[in-house]
């Protein structure tokens, strides 16, 4: 197992470097520069002042030199200072927002896992029944409904009209004066809608993958043999069939991490959540290269860690992976 983990870690390093190269090139190929943004906000800025700003931020150097300087600083966990007006260190901004985004994505992943697998198993076992058709309708609704539209509908219905849930931020006013349990309840109420919206689309797809995998597994000869031996149907389904059906689903779950992190930009902006996605969006609007690259680097690390966890879970579910 240790040898397998070391191999997976070794693959992560060149993959991360490749991601940073592509991201660094793409953001510099995009039109506009941070200095141009500052000139637009202040029409009195002279061309000489803009050139001085480029020299100050190192934007006058060749792109390859800028990248190697950025990587050298990254090795010290130094993402540089934000090019926005506050000029704060990028890492300070990220570490303030990162726990919020990680918490929402972990909660979404747990919800997806806990809901999609039972739905897929039930749909496969009850194939062709009314329950299977009802789950299929629910799944296709999840596929077809845009997440941002669903978020707006839920905000209007559950937040504005019924007043059940808050529709922005992660804390209520006077949060610091609440008791410990009241603070937890306040946080849960604020994050309920974002987590549900984040998980809804992935939940639909994951349940379909689980259903398809289960249908394939329950047709295998060893499942027929287990039933012929007189094993209880619950044991056949949940002990023999479901474990093998989880293998492709675990892979898809790991690959869904980038979608969840990317989706953070949408629902954090809609719900005004101070997370990494909202910070990334603000950095793009301000053309803040250091902030954009720092957010992308952290997102890449989270994505690679998600895939690593999926690989570990895959090897636990199927020991043949470790042996090979």
C-alpha positions in Angstrom: 0.0 0.0 0.0 2.9 2.4 0.9 4.5 1.8 -2.5 1.2 2.5 -4.3 0.8 5.8 -2.4 4.4 6.9 -3.1 3.7 6.3 -6.8 0.6 8.3 -6.7 2.3 11.2 -4.9 5.1 11.1 -7.5 2.6 11.6 -10.3 1.0 14.6 -8.5 4.1 16.8 -8.8 4.5 16.9 -12.6 0.7 17.1 -13.0 0.6 20.2 -10.7 3.5 21.8 -12.6 1.7 21.2 -15.9 -1.5 22.7 -14.6 0.3 25.9 -13.4 2.0 26.3 -16.8 -1.3 26.1 -18.6 -3.0 28.5 -16.2 -0.2 31.0 -16.2 -0.1 31.1 -20.0 -3.9 31.4 -20.3 -4.4 34.2 -17.9 -1.6 36.2 -19.6 -3.1 35.6 -23.0 -6.4 37.0 -21.9 -7.0 40.6 -23.0 -6.3 43.4 -20.5 -3.7 43.8 -17.7 -3.8 44.9 -14.1 -2.1 48.1 -15.0 -4.7 48.8 -17.6 -7.4 48.3 -15.0 -5.8 50.8 -12.7 -5.5 53.3 -15.6 -9.2 52.9 -16.4 -10.1 53.7 -12.8 -7.8 56.7 -12.8 -7.8 58.7 -16.1 -5.0 60.9 -14.8 -2.4 58.0 -14.8 0.3 58.7 -17.4 1.9 56.2 -19.7 5.1 56.6 -17.6 3.3 55.7 -14.4 1.8 52.6 -16.1 5.3 51.5 -17.2 6.5 51.9 -13.6 3.6 49.8 -12.4 4.6 47.1 -14.8 8.2 47.2 -13.6 7.0 47.1 -10.0 4.8 44.0 -10.5 7.4 42.4 -12.8 5.0 42.4 -15.8 7.7 43.9 -18.1 9.7 40.7 -18.0 9.3 37.8 -20.5 6.5 35.4 -19.6 8.9 32.5 -18.9 10.9 34.6 -16.4 7.6 35.7 -14.7 6.6 32.0 -14.4 9.9 30.8 -12.9 9.9 33.7 -10.4 6.3 32.8 -9.4 7.3 29.1 -9.0 10.3 30.1 -6.9 8.1 32.1 -4.6 5.5 29.3 -4.6 8.1 26.9 -3.1 8.1 29.2 -0.1 4.2 29.5 -0.1 4.6 33.0 -1.2 1.9 33.9 -3.8 3.0 37.6 -3.8 0.9 40.6 -3.0 -2.5 41.3 -4.5 -2.4 43.8 -7.3 -5.7 45.3 -6.1 -5.9 48.5 -4.1 -5.3 46.8 -0.7 -2.0 45.1 -1.8 -2.5 42.4 0.9 -0.5 39.1 0.6 -2.5 36.7 -1.6 -1.9 33.8 0.9 -3.5 35.9 3.7 -6.6 36.4 1.5 -6.8 32.8 0.5 -6.4 31.3 4.0 -9.3 33.5 5.2 -11.6 32.1 2.5 -10.3 28.6 2.0 -12.0 26.9 5.1 -15.4 28.1 3.9 -15.0 26.6 0.4 -13.5 23.4 1.7 -16.3 23.0 4.2 -19.0 23.5 1.6 -17.4 21.1 -0.9 -16.8 18.4 1.8 -20.5 18.7 2.9 -21.6 18.5 -0.8 -19.4 15.4 -1.4 -20.8 13.6 1.7 -24.4 14.5 0.7 -23.7 13.2 -2.9 -22.2 10.0 -1.6 -24.9 9.3 1.0 -27.8 10.0 -1.4 -26.6 8.9 -4.8 -25.5 5.4 -3.8 -28.8 4.4 -2.2 -30.8 5.9 -5.1 -28.7 4.1 -7.6 -28.9 0.8 -5.8 -32.7 1.0 -5.3 -33.2 2.1 -8.9 -31.2 -0.9 -10.1 -32.8 -3.5 -7.8 -36.3 -2.2 -8.6 -35.6 -1.8 -12.3 -38.8 -1.0 -14.2 -40.9 -0.3 -11.1 -42.7 2.9 -10.4 -40.0 3.8 -7.9 -37.3 3.4 -10.6 -39.3 5.7 -12.9 -39.8 8.3 -10.1 -36.1 8.3 -9.4 -35.4 8.6 -13.2 -37.6 11.6 -13.4 -35.9 13.2 -10.4 -32.5 12.5 -12.0 -33.4 14.0 -15.4 -34.7 17.1 -13.6 -31.3 17.4 -11.8 -29.5 17.0 -15.2 -31.6 19.7 -17.0 -32.1 22.4 -14.3 -29.2 25.0 -14.4 -27.8 25.3 -10.9 -27.8 29.1 -10.9 -31.5 29.2 -11.9 -32.4 26.7 -9.2 -30.4 28.8 -6.7 -32.4 31.9 -7.6 -35.7 30.0 -7.4 -34.8 28.5 -4.0 -33.7 31.9 -2.7 -37.0 33.5 -3.8 -39.2 30.6 -2.4 -37.4 29.5 0.7 -35.7 32.7 1.6 -37.9 35.7 0.5 -41.4 34.3 0.5 -41.3 31.7 3.2 -38.4 33.1 5.2 -37.2 29.6 6.2 -33.5 30.1 5.2 -31.1 33.0 4.9 -30.1 33.8 1.3 -26.7 35.5 1.7 -23.5 35.3 3.7 -22.6 32.7 6.3 -23.5 34.6 9.5 -26.4 36.6 10.8 -26.0 40.0 12.3 -25.0 39.7 16.0 -23.4 36.3 15.3 -20.6 37.1 17.8 -23.1 37.4 20.7 -24.7 34.0 20.1 -24.1 30.9 22.2 -21.9 28.1 20.8 -24.9 25.9 19.7 -26.7 29.0 18.3 -23.7 29.8 16.2 -23.6 26.3 14.8 -27.3 26.4 14.0 -26.9 29.8 12.4 -24.0 28.5 10.2 -26.0 25.4 9.2 -29.0 27.5 8.2 -26.8 29.8 6.0 -25.0 26.9 4.3 -28.0 24.6 3.7 -29.0 26.2 0.4 -25.5 26.5 -1.0 -24.7 22.9 -0.1 -28.0 21.5 -1.6 -27.6 23.5 -4.8 -23.9 22.5 -5.1 -24.8 18.8 -4.7 -28.0 18.6 -6.7 -26.5 18.3 -10.2 -23.7 15.9 -9.2 -26.2 13.8 -7.2 -28.3 13.2 -10.3 -25.3 12.1 -12.4 -23.8 10.0 -9.6 -27.0 8.0 -9.0 -27.1 7.2 -12.7 -23.6 5.9 -12.7 -24.4 3.8 -9.6 -27.5 2.4 -11.2 -25.7 1.5 -14.4 -22.9 -0.2 -12.5 -25.2 -2.1 -10.3 -27.2 -3.4 -13.3 -24.0 -4.7 -14.8 -22.9 -6.3 -11.6 -26.1 -8.1 -10.6 -26.1 -9.9 -14.0 -22.7 -11.5 -13.2 -22.4 -15.2 -12.6 -21.0 -14.9 -9.1 -24.2 -13.0 -8.1 -26.3 -15.8 -9.5 -24.1 -18.3 -7.6 -24.6 -16.4 -4.3 -28.3 -16.4 -4.8 -28.3 -20.1 -5.7 -26.5 -20.9 -2.4 -29.4 -19.4 -0.6 -27.8 -16.2 0.7 -30.2 -13.5 1.8 -31.0 -11.0 -0.9 -29.8 -8.1 1.3 -26.4 -9.8 1.7 -26.2 -10.5 -2.1 -26.9 -6.9 -2.9 -25.1 -4.9 -0.3 -22.1 -7.2 0.4 -21.3 -8.8 -2.9 -22.8 -6.6 -5.6 -22.6 -3.0 -4.2 -18.9 -3.2 -3.3 -17.9 -4.1 -6.8 -20.4 -1.6 -8.3 -18.7 1.2 -6.2 -15.4 1.0 -8.2 -16.4 3.1 -11.2 -18.5 5.4 -8.9 -15.5 6.1 -6.7 -13.6 7.2 -9.8 -16.4 9.5 -11.0 -16.6 10.9 -7.4 -13.0 11.9 -7.6 -13.4 13.5 -11.0 -16.4 15.5 -9.7 -14.1 17.5 -7.4 -13.1 20.0 -10.1 -16.7 20.6 -10.9 -17.6 21.3 -7.3 -14.7 23.7 -6.9 -15.5 25.4 -10.2 -19.1 25.6 -9.2 -18.0 27.4 -6.1 -17.5 30.5 -8.2 -21.2 30.5 -9.2 -23.0 29.7 -6.0 -20.6 31.7 -3.8 -21.2 34.8 -6.0 -25.0 34.2 -5.9 -25.2 33.6 -2.2 -22.5 36.3 -1.3 -20.4 33.6 0.5 -16.9 34.8 1.3 -15.2 31.7 -0.1 -12.4 30.9 -2.5 -14.7 30.9 -5.5 -15.9 34.5 -4.8 -12.3 35.6 -4.2 -11.3 34.1 -7.6 -14.2 35.8 -9.4 -13.2 39.2 -7.8 -9.6 38.6 -8.9 -10.7 38.0 -12.5 -12.8 41.1 -12.5 -9.8 43.1 -11.3 -7.3 41.2 -13.5 -5.3 40.5 -10.4 -2.8 38.0 -11.8 -1.3 37.0 -8.4 -4.7 36.4 -6.8 -5.9 34.4 -9.8 -2.8 32.2 -9.9 -2.9 31.7 -6.2 -6.6 30.6 -6.3 -5.9 28.4 -9.3 -3.0 26.8 -7.6 -5.0 26.0 -4.4 -7.9 24.7 -6.6 -5.4 22.4 -8.4 -4.1 21.1 -5.2 -7.6 20.4 -3.9 -8.5 18.7 -7.1 -5.3 16.5 -7.1 -5.9 15.6 -3.5 -9.5 14.6 -4.3 -8.3 12.3 -7.1 -5.7 10.9 -4.7 -8.4 10.1 -2.2 -10.4 8.5 -4.9 -7.4 6.3 -5.9 -6.9 5.3 -2.3 -10.5 4.4 -1.9 -10.4 2.5 -5.2 -7.4 0.5 -4.0 -9.2 -0.3 -0.7 -12.3 -1.5 -2.6 -10.3 -3.5 -5.0 -7.0 -4.9 -3.7 -6.0 -5.9 -7.2 -5.3 -2.3 -8.0 -2.5 -2.2 -5.3 -1.1 -5.5 -6.5 -0.9 -4.4 -10.1 
